[in-house]
């Protein structure tokens, strides 16, 4: 992609000009939207506003503000990354939103977009037993967004954020500090449950790698910027999920609950375990492939996983 920087800097003046120009380029080059926005216009607004250090929802009067040459060059650089490199917008701005809250992200972690957010909003009702939730585990935490959101939902709970990747945990720790939750939320390096011997949780929530081989090979270029370790899990996408199902009952309280996102790999899971009583959550705001299962059911069927 070639950008005539001199023409752009000379002829475009205002924030509004650059949003319109950005929108045209994103449309022309058919960028893929799958990391937070569902319209090219919204993507363009966020990109330009972030480039000039303004909030995406700033007062609209700012749209007619003129830009400095240095600000114009920064917008051009953001557009180049988005269009030529196909880099997802949150990796350019270093910010993603989850449940209405900002999180720091970079290419060490997946961009937050899990439909598990819809269950957190209802405190996992009606699946989670009533009463106080004291301990929560966010397994395969990545940026930490799910576990941190759970800490807001369950204000008295201690939350552990676990990931095999130390790089991901550096990002999670940054988000713990950003949300000032150091007293209740802890980042732990562990290969699934390996470092959690003897721990028990009322709730385990996990968005593990679950993309199967064929889906991964057909994904838009934007997803190639995300860590493959956090996306793929064997031929059918379920290698890590099977390990979680085998082990989770040992780390749940007797009336605890496991919540797992497997996305499109739900087809493989249902085909392999048609008799297991997974409860597939209805997600009214969109999304699929999130199931819940009680600790007692996991214990009963553990030898089959």
C-alpha positions as a Markdown table, in Angstrom:
| # | Residue | x | y | z |
|---|---|---|---|---|
| 1 | Unk | 0.0 | 0.0 | 0.0 |
| 2 | Unk | 1.4 | 3.4 | -1.0 |
| 3 | Unk | 0.4 | 6.5 | 0.9 |
| 4 | Unk | 1.2 | 9.9 | -0.6 |
| 5 | Unk | 2.2 | 11.4 | 2.7 |
| 6 | Unk | 2.9 | 14.9 | 1.2 |
| 7 | Unk | -0.6 | 15.1 | -0.3 |
| 8 | Unk | -2.2 | 13.8 | 2.9 |
| 9 | Unk | -0.4 | 16.2 | 5.2 |
| 10 | Unk | -1.0 | 19.2 | 2.8 |
| 11 | Unk | -4.6 | 18.6 | 1.9 |
| 12 | Unk | -6.2 | 17.1 | 5.0 |
| 13 | Unk | -6.6 | 19.5 | 7.9 |
| 14 | Unk | -9.0 | 18.4 | 10.7 |
| 15 | Unk | -9.7 | 15.3 | 12.8 |
| 16 | Unk | -12.8 | 14.9 | 10.7 |
| 17 | Unk | -10.8 | 14.9 | 7.5 |
| 18 | Unk | -8.5 | 12.1 | 8.8 |
| 19 | Unk | -11.4 | 10.0 | 10.0 |
| 20 | Unk | -13.0 | 10.2 | 6.6 |
| 21 | Unk | -9.7 | 9.4 | 4.8 |
| 22 | Unk | -9.0 | 6.5 | 7.2 |
| 23 | Unk | -12.5 | 5.1 | 6.6 |
| 24 | Unk | -12.0 | 5.2 | 2.8 |
| 25 | Unk | -8.7 | 3.4 | 3.0 |
| 26 | Unk | -10.0 | 0.7 | 5.3 |
| 27 | Unk | -12.9 | 0.1 | 3.0 |
| 28 | Unk | -10.7 | 0.2 | -0.1 |
| 29 | Unk | -8.3 | -2.4 | 1.3 |
| 30 | Unk | -11.0 | -4.5 | 2.9 |
| 31 | Unk | -9.5 | -4.8 | 6.4 |
| 32 | Unk | -11.1 | -7.5 | 8.6 |
| 33 | Unk | -13.0 | -6.4 | 11.6 |
| 34 | Unk | -13.0 | -8.9 | 14.4 |
| 35 | Unk | -11.3 | -7.4 | 17.4 |
| 36 | Unk | -13.7 | -5.0 | 18.9 |
| 37 | Unk | -15.6 | -3.0 | 16.2 |
| 38 | Unk | -18.2 | -4.1 | 13.7 |
| 39 | Unk | -18.1 | -1.0 | 11.5 |
| 40 | Unk | -15.3 | 0.6 | 9.5 |
| 41 | Unk | -16.4 | 4.0 | 10.7 |
| 42 | Unk | -16.1 | 3.1 | 14.4 |
| 43 | Unk | -12.7 | 1.6 | 13.7 |
| 44 | Unk | -11.6 | 4.8 | 11.9 |
| 45 | Unk | -12.8 | 7.0 | 14.7 |
| 46 | Unk | -10.9 | 5.0 | 17.3 |
| 47 | Unk | -7.8 | 4.8 | 15.3 |
| 48 | Unk | -7.6 | 8.6 | 14.5 |
| 49 | Unk | -8.5 | 9.7 | 18.0 |
| 50 | Unk | -6.0 | 7.3 | 19.6 |
| 51 | Unk | -3.3 | 8.6 | 17.3 |
| 52 | Unk | -3.8 | 12.2 | 18.6 |
| 53 | Unk | -4.2 | 11.1 | 22.2 |
| 54 | Unk | -7.9 | 11.8 | 22.5 |
| 55 | Unk | -10.7 | 9.5 | 23.8 |
| 56 | Unk | -12.8 | 7.8 | 21.1 |
| 57 | Unk | -15.9 | 9.4 | 22.7 |
| 58 | Unk | -14.6 | 12.9 | 23.0 |
| 59 | Unk | -17.0 | 15.8 | 22.4 |
| 60 | Unk | -17.8 | 16.0 | 18.7 |
| 61 | Unk | -16.6 | 19.6 | 18.5 |
| 62 | Unk | -13.1 | 18.2 | 18.5 |
| 63 | Unk | -13.7 | 16.8 | 15.0 |
| 64 | Unk | -13.2 | 20.2 | 13.5 |
| 65 | Unk | -9.9 | 20.8 | 15.3 |
| 66 | Unk | -6.9 | 21.1 | 13.0 |
| 67 | Unk | -3.9 | 18.8 | 13.4 |
| 68 | Unk | -0.2 | 19.5 | 13.7 |
| 69 | Unk | 2.0 | 17.9 | 11.1 |
| 70 | Unk | 3.5 | 15.6 | 13.8 |
| 71 | Unk | -0.1 | 14.5 | 14.7 |
| 72 | Unk | -0.9 | 13.9 | 11.0 |
| 73 | Unk | 2.2 | 11.7 | 10.6 |
| 74 | Unk | 1.2 | 9.7 | 13.6 |
| 75 | Unk | -2.3 | 9.1 | 12.1 |
| 76 | Unk | -0.6 | 8.0 | 8.8 |
| 77 | Unk | 1.6 | 5.6 | 10.7 |
| 78 | Unk | -1.4 | 4.1 | 12.5 |
| 79 | Unk | -3.2 | 3.7 | 9.2 |
| 80 | Unk | -0.2 | 2.0 | 7.6 |
| 81 | Unk | 0.0 | -0.5 | 10.4 |
| 82 | Unk | -3.7 | -1.2 | 10.2 |
| 83 | Unk | -3.9 | -1.5 | 6.4 |
| 84 | Unk | -0.5 | -2.6 | 5.1 |
| 85 | Unk | 0.5 | -4.8 | 8.1 |
| 86 | Unk | -3.1 | -5.9 | 8.9 |
| 87 | Unk | -2.3 | -5.3 | 12.5 |
| 88 | Unk | -5.5 | -5.3 | 14.7 |
| 89 | Unk | -6.4 | -1.9 | 16.1 |
| 90 | Unk | -5.9 | -2.8 | 19.8 |
| 91 | Unk | -2.3 | -3.8 | 19.1 |
| 92 | Unk | -1.7 | -0.4 | 17.5 |
| 93 | Unk | -3.4 | 1.6 | 20.3 |
| 94 | Unk | -2.3 | -0.8 | 23.1 |
| 95 | Unk | -5.8 | -0.8 | 24.5 |
| 96 | Unk | -8.8 | -3.1 | 24.3 |
| 97 | Unk | -12.2 | -2.8 | 26.0 |
| 98 | Unk | -13.9 | -5.7 | 27.9 |
| 99 | Unk | -17.1 | -5.3 | 29.8 |
| 100 | Unk | -16.8 | -1.6 | 29.4 |
| 101 | Unk | -13.4 | -1.5 | 31.0 |
| 102 | Unk | -10.0 | -0.7 | 29.3 |
| 103 | Unk | -7.2 | -3.2 | 29.3 |
| 104 | Unk | -3.6 | -2.9 | 28.1 |
| 105 | Unk | -2.8 | -5.4 | 25.3 |
| 106 | Unk | 0.0 | -6.1 | 23.0 |
| 107 | Unk | 1.1 | -9.0 | 20.8 |
| 108 | Unk | 2.0 | -11.2 | 23.8 |
| 109 | Unk | -1.7 | -11.8 | 24.4 |
| 110 | Unk | -5.0 | -12.4 | 22.6 |
| 111 | Unk | -7.2 | -9.3 | 22.2 |
| 112 | Unk | -10.1 | -9.6 | 24.7 |
| 113 | Unk | -13.4 | -10.5 | 23.0 |
| 114 | Unk | -14.7 | -13.5 | 24.9 |
| 115 | Unk | -18.5 | -13.9 | 25.2 |
| 116 | Unk | -17.9 | -15.1 | 28.7 |
| 117 | Unk | -18.4 | -11.4 | 29.5 |
| 118 | Unk | -22.1 | -12.0 | 29.2 |
| 119 | Unk | -22.0 | -14.6 | 32.0 |
| 120 | Unk | -19.8 | -12.4 | 34.2 |
| 121 | Unk | -22.4 | -9.6 | 33.9 |
| 122 | Unk | -25.0 | -11.9 | 35.5 |
| 123 | Unk | -22.5 | -13.4 | 38.0 |
| 124 | Unk | -22.9 | -16.7 | 36.2 |
| 125 | Unk | -26.6 | -17.0 | 37.1 |
| 126 | Unk | -28.4 | -19.4 | 37.1 |
| 127 | Unk | -25.5 | -21.8 | 36.8 |
| 128 | Unk | -23.4 | -20.9 | 39.9 |
| 129 | Unk | -24.7 | -21.9 | 43.3 |
| 130 | Unk | -26.0 | -19.0 | 45.5 |
| 131 | Unk | -23.9 | -17.6 | 48.2 |
| 132 | Unk | -20.5 | -16.0 | 48.7 |
| 133 | Unk | -17.8 | -16.6 | 46.1 |
| 134 | Unk | -14.5 | -16.7 | 47.9 |
| 135 | Unk | -12.0 | -17.9 | 45.3 |
| 136 | Unk | -12.0 | -17.7 | 41.5 |
| 137 | Unk | -9.5 | -19.1 | 39.0 |
| 138 | Unk | -9.0 | -17.6 | 35.5 |
| 139 | Unk | -7.1 | -20.4 | 33.7 |
| 140 | Unk | -5.2 | -19.5 | 30.5 |
| 141 | Unk | -5.7 | -15.9 | 31.5 |
| 142 | Unk | -3.8 | -14.0 | 28.8 |
| 143 | Unk | -4.4 | -10.3 | 29.4 |
| 144 | Unk | -6.2 | -11.1 | 32.6 |
| 145 | Unk | -9.4 | -9.5 | 31.5 |
| 146 | Unk | -11.7 | -12.3 | 32.5 |
| 147 | Unk | -10.3 | -12.8 | 35.9 |
| 148 | Unk | -10.2 | -9.0 | 36.6 |
| 149 | Unk | -13.8 | -8.7 | 35.5 |
| 150 | Unk | -14.7 | -11.5 | 37.9 |
| 151 | Unk | -12.9 | -9.6 | 40.7 |
| 152 | Unk | -15.3 | -6.7 | 40.0 |
| 153 | Unk | -18.3 | -9.0 | 39.9 |
| 154 | Unk | -17.4 | -10.8 | 43.1 |
| 155 | Unk | -16.1 | -8.0 | 45.3 |
| 156 | Unk | -15.0 | -10.3 | 48.2 |
| 157 | Unk | -13.3 | -12.9 | 46.0 |
| 158 | Unk | -9.6 | -13.7 | 45.7 |
| 159 | Unk | -8.8 | -14.3 | 42.1 |
| 160 | Unk | -5.8 | -16.2 | 40.6 |
| 161 | Unk | -4.8 | -15.5 | 37.0 |
| 162 | Unk | -2.9 | -18.5 | 35.5 |
| 163 | Unk | -1.0 | -18.8 | 32.3 |
| 164 | Unk | 1.8 | -20.9 | 30.9 |
| 165 | Unk | 3.3 | -17.8 | 29.2 |
| 166 | Unk | 5.4 | -15.6 | 31.3 |
| 167 | Unk | 5.1 | -12.9 | 28.6 |
| 168 | Unk | 1.3 | -13.0 | 28.9 |
| 169 | Unk | 1.5 | -12.8 | 32.7 |
| 170 | Unk | 3.6 | -9.6 | 32.4 |
| 171 | Unk | 0.6 | -8.1 | 30.6 |
| 172 | Unk | -1.8 | -9.5 | 33.1 |
| 173 | Unk | 0.2 | -8.0 | 36.0 |
| 174 | Unk | 0.2 | -4.7 | 34.3 |
| 175 | Unk | -3.6 | -4.9 | 34.1 |
| 176 | Unk | -3.9 | -5.9 | 37.7 |
| 177 | Unk | -2.0 | -2.8 | 38.7 |
| 178 | Unk | -3.9 | -0.6 | 36.2 |
| 179 | Unk | -7.2 | -1.7 | 37.9 |
| 180 | Unk | -5.6 | -1.4 | 41.4 |
| 181 | Unk | -6.5 | -5.0 | 42.4 |
| 182 | Unk | -3.1 | -6.2 | 43.7 |
| 183 | Unk | -4.6 | -7.1 | 47.1 |
| 184 | Unk | -7.1 | -9.6 | 45.6 |
| 185 | Unk | -5.8 | -10.6 | 42.2 |
| 186 | Unk | -2.5 | -12.6 | 41.7 |
| 187 | Unk | -0.8 | -13.7 | 38.4 |
| 188 | Unk | 0.7 | -17.2 | 38.6 |
| 189 | Unk | 2.8 | -19.0 | 36.0 |
| 190 | Unk | 1.6 | -22.6 | 35.6 |
| 191 | Unk | 1.0 | -25.2 | 32.9 |
| 192 | Unk | -2.7 | -25.5 | 33.6 |
| 193 | Unk | -3.0 | -26.7 | 37.3 |
| 194 | Unk | 0.6 | -27.8 | 37.7 |
| 195 | Unk | 1.5 | -25.0 | 40.2 |
| 196 | Unk | -1.8 | -25.0 | 42.0 |
| 197 | Unk | -1.4 | -28.1 | 44.2 |
| 198 | Unk | -4.0 | -28.2 | 47.0 |
| 199 | Unk | -5.9 | -25.1 | 45.9 |
| 200 | Unk | -9.7 | -25.1 | 45.7 |
| 201 | Unk | -11.9 | -22.7 | 43.8 |
| 202 | Unk | -15.6 | -21.9 | 43.9 |
| 203 | Unk | -15.4 | -21.0 | 40.2 |
| 204 | Unk | -13.0 | -21.8 | 37.4 |
| 205 | Unk | -13.4 | -19.8 | 34.2 |
| 206 | Unk | -11.2 | -20.5 | 31.2 |
| 207 | Unk | -10.9 | -19.4 | 27.6 |
| 208 | Unk | -8.2 | -21.9 | 26.5 |
| 209 | Unk | -6.7 | -22.2 | 23.1 |
| 210 | Unk | -9.4 | -24.0 | 21.0 |
| 211 | Unk | -9.0 | -23.2 | 17.3 |
| 212 | Unk | -8.8 | -26.3 | 15.2 |
| 213 | Unk | -6.3 | -26.8 | 12.5 |
| 214 | Unk | -8.6 | -26.1 | 9.5 |
| 215 | Unk | -10.0 | -22.9 | 11.2 |
| 216 | Unk | -6.6 | -21.6 | 12.0 |
| 217 | Unk | -5.4 | -22.0 | 8.4 |
| 218 | Unk | -8.4 | -20.1 | 7.1 |
| 219 | Unk | -8.3 | -17.2 | 9.6 |
| 220 | Unk | -7.9 | -13.6 | 8.2 |
| 221 | Unk | -4.4 | -12.2 | 8.3 |
| 222 | Unk | -5.2 | -10.0 | 11.3 |
| 223 | Unk | -5.3 | -13.0 | 13.5 |
| 224 | Unk | -1.7 | -13.9 | 12.6 |
| 225 | Unk | -0.5 | -11.1 | 14.9 |
| 226 | Unk | -2.0 | -12.9 | 17.9 |
| 227 | Unk | 0.2 | -15.6 | 19.7 |
| 228 | Unk | -0.4 | -19.0 | 18.1 |
| 229 | Unk | 0.1 | -20.5 | 21.5 |
| 230 | Unk | -3.1 | -18.8 | 22.7 |
| 231 | Unk | -5.1 | -19.9 | 19.7 |
| 232 | Unk | -4.5 | -23.5 | 18.6 |
| 233 | Unk | -4.8 | -26.8 | 20.5 |
| 234 | Unk | -4.3 | -29.8 | 18.3 |
| 235 | Unk | -6.1 | -31.1 | 15.3 |
| 236 | Unk | -9.6 | -30.6 | 16.6 |
| 237 | Unk | -8.8 | -27.7 | 19.0 |
| 238 | Unk | -9.6 | -29.6 | 22.1 |
| 239 | Unk | -6.2 | -31.0 | 23.4 |
| 240 | Unk | -6.0 | -28.4 | 26.3 |
| 241 | Unk | -9.8 | -28.6 | 27.0 |
| 242 | Unk | -9.6 | -32.3 | 27.5 |
| 243 | Unk | -6.8 | -31.8 | 30.1 |
| 244 | Unk | -8.8 | -29.2 | 31.9 |
| 245 | Unk | -11.9 | -31.5 | 32.0 |
| 246 | Unk | -9.7 | -34.3 | 33.4 |
| 247 | Unk | -8.2 | -32.2 | 36.2 |
| 248 | Unk | -10.7 | -29.5 | 37.1 |
| 249 | Unk | -12.7 | -31.4 | 39.7 |
| 250 | Unk | -9.6 | -31.7 | 41.9 |
| 251 | Unk | -9.4 | -27.9 | 42.1 |
| 252 | Unk | -13.1 | -27.1 | 42.5 |
| 253 | Unk | -15.0 | -27.0 | 45.8 |
| 254 | Unk | -17.7 | -29.7 | 46.1 |
| 255 | Unk | -20.4 | -27.3 | 44.7 |
| 256 | Unk | -18.0 | -25.5 | 42.4 |
| 257 | Unk | -18.5 | -24.7 | 38.7 |
| 258 | Unk | -16.3 | -24.9 | 35.6 |
| 259 | Unk | -17.0 | -22.5 | 32.7 |
| 260 | Unk | -15.2 | -23.1 | 29.4 |
| 261 | Unk | -15.2 | -21.4 | 26.1 |
| 262 | Unk | -14.5 | -23.6 | 23.1 |
| 263 | Unk | -15.9 | -21.6 | 20.3 |
| 264 | Unk | -16.5 | -23.4 | 17.0 |
| 265 | Unk | -14.8 | -26.5 | 18.5 |
| 266 | Unk | -18.1 | -27.2 | 20.4 |
| 267 | Unk | -19.0 | -29.4 | 17.4 |
| 268 | Unk | -16.0 | -31.6 | 18.0 |
| 269 | Unk | -16.7 | -31.7 | 21.8 |
| 270 | Unk | -20.3 | -32.7 | 21.4 |
| 271 | Unk | -19.4 | -35.4 | 18.9 |
| 272 | Unk | -16.8 | -36.9 | 21.1 |
| 273 | Unk | -18.7 | -36.7 | 24.4 |
| 274 | Unk | -22.4 | -36.8 | 23.5 |
| 275 | Unk | -23.4 | -38.2 | 26.9 |
| 276 | Unk | -21.6 | -35.7 | 29.1 |
| 277 | Unk | -24.1 | -33.2 | 30.6 |
| 278 | Unk | -22.4 | -30.0 | 29.3 |
| 279 | Unk | -24.8 | -27.0 | 29.6 |
| 280 | Unk | -24.3 | -24.7 | 26.7 |
| 281 | Unk | -24.9 | -21.1 | 27.7 |
| 282 | Unk | -27.4 | -19.0 | 25.8 |
| 283 | Unk | -25.6 | -15.8 | 24.7 |
| 284 | Unk | -28.2 | -13.2 | 23.8 |
| 285 | Unk | -25.6 | -10.6 | 22.7 |
| 286 | Unk | -23.9 | -13.1 | 20.3 |
| 287 | Unk | -21.2 | -15.7 | 20.4 |
| 288 | Unk | -21.2 | -19.4 | 20.9 |
| 289 | Unk | -19.3 | -22.4 | 22.4 |
| 290 | Unk | -19.4 | -21.6 | 26.1 |
| 291 | Unk | -20.4 | -24.4 | 28.4 |
| 292 | Unk | -20.7 | -24.9 | 32.1 |
| 293 | Unk | -20.4 | -28.1 | 34.1 |
| 294 | Unk | -20.6 | -28.7 | 37.9 |
| 295 | Unk | -17.8 | -30.2 | 39.9 |
| 296 | Unk | -19.8 | -33.3 | 40.8 |
| 297 | Unk | -20.5 | -34.0 | 37.2 |
| 298 | Unk | -16.8 | -33.6 | 36.4 |
| 299 | Unk | -15.9 | -36.0 | 39.1 |
| 300 | Unk | -18.4 | -38.6 | 37.9 |
| 301 | Unk | -17.2 | -38.5 | 34.3 |
| 302 | Unk | -13.5 | -37.8 | 34.8 |
| 303 | Unk | -12.3 | -41.1 | 33.5 |
| 304 | Unk | -13.9 | -40.6 | 30.2 |
| 305 | Unk | -12.0 | -37.4 | 29.3 |
